[in-house]
């Protein structure tokens, strides 16, 4: 009966627990925790990642939403006083003001909320998360396509796919494989803060879909043909290119060229 209740909670909370120790060790290598740093873990579950990460950080705060997992988790970590387990929903936790990193095997249904939380946290240095493989591939451009979220945040963060995890390394077994997604805040943004608003407006206009191509969308957004022609030439973007296939580096070039040209004209 207890096992049945746990299985029901796992489905309700979209929980898939990592059971392979070698994969947990591989995750630790991907996360590269700072031995002197603060680490926040999303959904420690039964502690597979928590116990693997604990020896490599100064302080680890683990936030578990499922109360049924807390006794076993705390018992397993009793010998690690620098690890604290909290009965909290991670996305409701105020981010620390001091630099910190985030790790976790995130519930697939909560991935977007957790990633948004990380991106909004000013002191976040990096986040290493186990997500659905397709989500990780979309965010990192692994399909050769780039999402709006990735392009918008590219001047400030880098999105990396650091590996694949087979679905049978989890219990219960999910329907799809997982990926290790890493989000790194750049020590020095690729654009000055004063230009970020203009960059975001450009990207949002380009992804608006108006006109059927990036070129047409930017023209309809009010950029003169001569400026757009020059910018596309410097960025080496075809005028018929679909917006999703334009890499972030090309967006930065388009921004620089359109801004520079507008100052000169």
C-alpha positions, 0 to 999 in steps of 0.5 A: 500500500505504501509503495502504491501511494508513493507511485501515485505521488511520483506520477502526480508530481512528475517524479522520476528518480535517478537510480544509476550511481555512475550517472550521478557521478557523471552529473557531478562532473558536469555540474562542477560544484565550487568546493567553497560555494553555495549549492541549491538542489531542486527536488532531491527525491531519494538523494541520489544526486544529493549524496553524490554532490555533498562532498564537493561543496561548502553548503548544500540546500535541498528543497523537496516538495514531497513530504513523504520523501523527507524522513528517508532523505534526512536520514541518508544525509544525517552525517553531512551537517553542511547539507540541509533539507527543506520541505519547500517548493523550489520556485517559491524560495527567494534566491540568495543574494550571494553567488550560488549555483543550482542543480537538480533532477527536475520534474519534467512538468516543472522544467520551464518554471524552474529555468525561469526562476534560475534566469531571474536570480541575479546572483546565480552563476550556473544551473545544471539540470536533468531535463527531458532530452528534447527540452535540452536540445531545443534550448541549446540549438542541438537540433540546428534550431534556436528558441526565442528564450535562448536567443533573448538570453544569449548575451547574458547566459550560455546554454549547453547540452552536456550529455544524454541519460537513458530513460531506463536509468530512472524509476519509474521509467519515463517515456523519454530520455533525459539530457544534462542541461547547463546554463552558465551566466557569463562573467562579462555579458556580450552586450552592455546593459544599456543595449539589452532592451534594444536587443530584446526588441529586435529579437522579439520583432524577428520572432513575431512571425510577421511576413514569414521570414526574419528579413520580412519581420524586421522590415515590417518592424520599421527597419529601413531596407538599406539598413537590413540589407547591410546587416544581413550581409555582414551577419551572413544571413540569407534574406529568406532564412526562417527565424528559428535557424538563425544562430545567436551569434548572428543575432548579435551581429544584426543588433550591432549593425542595425544599431551602428547604422541607425546612429550613422544615418 
